Amino acid sequence: MSDINFCPHCGHDLAMYQNNDFVNADNTADENLLIAVKCVIEANKASTSLLQRKMRIGYGNAARLIETMEERGYIGPAIDSKPREVLIVSIDQM
């Protein structure tokens, strides 16, 4: 794993995610994805604007995180301009 031990947003121990979807090909935790998942679970909705505000990131990074979460089944598809449905209730469901 990388130098990251705990998620700065939620405090989860990142070592527990070493062998799952939160780890990149180079075996480092994708800290931003963990934070994004935590944000959408807490808000019970997912949108790029939510991630931009909560994480203080740009549109491109927020859009990439939304696409990744949709691909992995954490959030539902886009329907009009409404926030996406969150399909998981806990980060521990991963």
QUINORSUL-V956365 format. One record per residue. SS is DSSP state (hx for helix, st for strand, lp for the rest). D_LAST is the distance of its C-alpha to the last C-alpha in Angstrom with 2 decimals. Layout:
SS/D_LAST  SS/D_LAST
This chain:
lp/18.06  lp/19.94  lp/21.89  lp/18.98  lp/18.08  st/16.57  lp/15.27  lp/18.57  lp/17.29  lp/15.06  lp/16.04  lp/12.75  st/13.66  hx/12.48  hx/13.56  hx/10.53  hx/8.66  lp/11.80  lp/10.88  lp/7.87  lp/7.83  lp/8.93  st/12.05  lp/15.09  lp/17.63  lp/19.78  lp/17.19  lp/16.90  st/14.01  lp/13.91  hx/14.68  hx/15.49  hx/12.21  hx/10.59  hx/13.66  hx/13.61  hx/10.25  hx/11.68  hx/14.96  hx/14.11  hx/12.36  hx/15.52  hx/17.84  lp/16.37  lp/17.54  st/17.00  lp/19.99  hx/21.34  hx/23.88  hx/21.44  hx/19.68  hx/23.20  hx/24.44  hx/21.66  hx/20.97  lp/24.57  lp/23.91  lp/25.86  hx/25.36  hx/24.59  hx/21.65  hx/20.33  hx/20.83  hx/19.06  hx/15.90  hx/16.23  hx/16.81  hx/13.82  hx/11.49  hx/13.60  hx/13.56  lp/9.82  lp/10.07  lp/8.79  st/12.52  lp/15.59  lp/18.65  lp/21.51  st/24.21  lp/27.39  lp/27.05  st/24.87  lp/21.51  st/18.56  lp/16.72  st/13.25  lp/11.33  lp/8.52  lp/10.07  lp/8.03  hx/6.01  hx/5.41  hx/3.79  lp/0.00
